[in-house]
Amino acid sequence: MQILVNGASREIGAADLAAALEELGYGGAVVATAVNGEFVPATERRTARLADGDRIEVLAPMQGG
């Protein structure tokens, strides 16, 4: 399916957010996620189903001050 990841068009085969993160190379990374503008906690990523055209945002925490 075709989705947008941080504004870039990507083709993935994953059906849920957790699998999509693995497929996109974020497996094991500490990141915050949103699908179509709605925050998705890490505990709910396996149940967050994706559909063609969804928008995924993946944000890594920043350190420093």
trRosetta pair geometry for C-beta under 8 A, 3 or more apart (Angstrom, degrees):
i j d omega theta_ij theta_ji phi_ij phi_ji
1 11 7.3 169 81 -151 26 60
1 12 6.3 -26 59 66 75 73
1 13 7.6 128 11 -108 73 27
1 50 6.9 169 77 123 146 108
1 51 7.1 -135 -173 174 156 28
1 52 4.3 -127 -158 -88 109 75
1 53 8.0 -81 171 -6 106 51
2 9 6.3 -9 -169 -166 100 99
2 10 7.5 156 -152 81 54 38
2 11 5.8 -30 -95 -97 65 69
2 52 5.7 44 47 -154 73 86
2 53 6.7 34 89 -64 88 50
3 9 7.7 157 86 -149 33 52
3 10 5.8 -24 68 64 80 87
3 12 6.1 -22 21 21 117 114
3 20 7.4 -10 45 -144 161 140
3 50 6.5 -34 -82 -177 142 128
3 52 7.3 -130 -67 -142 70 35
3 53 6.9 -25 -108 45 55 4
3 54 5.0 -19 -128 66 107 79
3 55 7.1 173 -176 -88 84 25
3 56 5.9 35 154 -1 130 106
4 7 6.1 -1 177 -123 111 14
4 8 6.7 143 -157 65 68 28
4 9 5.9 -39 -99 -90 69 51
4 10 7.3 126 -123 16 20 82
4 53 7.9 10 -7 -169 93 40
4 54 7.4 -143 33 105 74 44
4 55 4.6 -13 66 -116 112 73
4 56 6.8 175 88 28 57 65
5 8 5.6 -33 67 63 75 85
5 10 4.9 7 6 4 117 134
5 24 6.2 177 -133 -130 162 148
5 56 5.0 -13 -108 71 69 105
5 57 8.0 155 -159 -92 48 26
5 58 6.6 2 -169 2 94 112
6 56 7.5 -39 -28 98 57 72
6 57 6.1 95 -86 -131 62 57
6 58 6.0 -68 -49 39 108 81
10 24 7.0 32 168 -106 165 109
12 20 5.5 51 159 -127 163 88
12 23 5.3 112 -145 109 109 148
12 24 7.0 -41 -96 -59 131 92
12 50 7.8 0 82 108 128 157
13 23 6.9 -178 46 -120 78 155
14 17 7.9 103 136 -99 129 9
14 19 3.6 176 -144 111 113 102
14 20 4.0 -167 82 -70 146 62
14 22 7.3 142 -93 53 140 92
14 23 4.9 -146 -35 -3 122 141
14 50 6.7 55 107 33 86 141
15 19 6.4 32 41 53 59 144
15 49 6.4 -29 158 -142 81 78
15 50 6.3 -173 -177 43 31 90
16 19 5.1 87 59 15 78 103
16 20 6.9 -140 98 -9 37 93
16 45 6.9 111 148 152 101 62
16 46 5.7 43 138 -161 151 36
16 47 6.9 1 -145 -63 132 4
16 48 5.8 114 -166 71 83 59
16 49 5.7 -52 -100 -99 75 44
16 50 6.3 170 -113 -4 19 91
17 20 5.4 -56 -144 36 33 115
17 21 6.4 36 157 -23 66 102
17 33 6.3 124 179 147 132 152
17 35 6.2 -104 -87 -57 126 129
17 40 5.8 -48 161 124 179 159
17 45 4.3 -110 91 -158 109 79
17 46 7.6 -96 58 -56 81 19
17 48 3.9 6 -4 80 124 120
17 50 6.4 133 -64 -52 61 105
17 56 7.1 159 -128 -120 93 123
18 21 5.9 -53 -154 30 29 111
18 22 6.8 30 149 -16 62 104
18 45 3.9 112 -62 124 84 107
18 46 4.5 -6 0 -78 144 62
18 48 7.6 124 -19 43 76 95
19 22 5.6 -52 -153 35 37 114
19 23 6.2 36 151 -18 68 108
20 23 5.6 -56 -146 40 32 112
20 24 6.0 22 158 -13 67 113
20 50 6.0 79 -48 -33 141 156
20 56 6.7 -152 129 -82 145 166
21 24 5.9 -62 -141 44 27 105
21 26 4.2 -75 -171 74 86 114
21 27 6.3 134 123 -71 86 53
21 29 7.8 -138 176 46 113 100
21 31 7.4 -175 -141 55 128 134
21 33 7.2 -75 -77 -86 126 144
21 45 6.8 -18 -1 -174 134 143
21 58 7.1 141 -115 -107 94 132
22 26 7.3 -83 -66 63 23 67
22 27 4.2 52 -118 -76 67 111
24 58 7.5 -174 109 -29 146 160
26 29 4.6 -86 -167 37 70 125
26 31 5.8 -40 -168 5 128 149
26 58 5.9 -113 -88 -158 157 149
29 60 6.9 -60 166 -104 121 105
30 60 7.3 88 88 -142 69 75
30 61 6.5 -29 116 10 108 113
31 58 5.1 2 168 -171 144 88
31 59 6.2 143 -168 70 85 40
31 60 5.3 -51 -107 -86 85 61
31 61 7.9 -155 -113 -14 39 72
32 39 7.2 -40 178 -140 103 97
32 58 7.6 152 76 -158 49 42
32 59 4.6 -20 59 64 98 101
32 60 8.0 -173 18 -78 76 16
32 61 7.4 95 -17 -59 102 77
33 39 7.5 113 88 -157 51 54
33 40 4.9 -43 99 62 101 100
33 42 7.7 112 19 -80 112 59
33 45 6.6 65 57 -99 153 111
33 56 6.8 -25 -161 -166 98 92
33 57 6.8 153 -155 81 47 62
33 58 5.7 -8 -103 -104 80 65
33 59 7.6 -172 -75 23 34 75
34 37 6.1 -5 160 -149 125 10
34 38 5.9 160 -160 73 86 30
34 39 5.2 -45 -98 -91 91 41
34 40 6.2 154 -112 4 30 83
34 56 7.2 154 81 -156 53 46
34 57 4.3 4 53 49 100 108
34 59 8.0 30 1 -3 99 109
35 38 5.9 -27 66 59 68 88
35 40 5.5 40 0 -32 99 132
35 48 5.9 163 -6 175 150 127
35 50 7.1 -130 -137 -102 136 81
35 54 5.7 -16 -165 -179 98 122
35 55 7.1 139 -163 78 47 55
35 56 5.7 -16 -103 -100 70 70
35 57 8.0 -153 -69 21 29 72
36 54 5.9 -81 -48 -150 98 80
36 55 5.3 108 -88 47 50 90
37 55 7.2 36 -30 81 71 122
37 57 7.9 65 -86 -3 36 127
40 44 5.5 -126 -170 86 81 107
40 45 6.0 102 140 -88 118 68
40 48 4.9 16 -145 -82 143 158
41 44 5.0 76 62 14 82 103
41 45 7.7 -118 99 -36 44 78
42 45 5.9 -27 -155 -15 39 118
44 47 5.5 -68 -166 52 68 102
44 48 5.7 80 134 -43 86 101
45 48 5.5 -49 -140 22 35 117
50 54 5.0 -118 -156 27 84 154
50 56 7.7 -23 -116 -60 124 118
51 54 5.4 114 57 -42 64 107
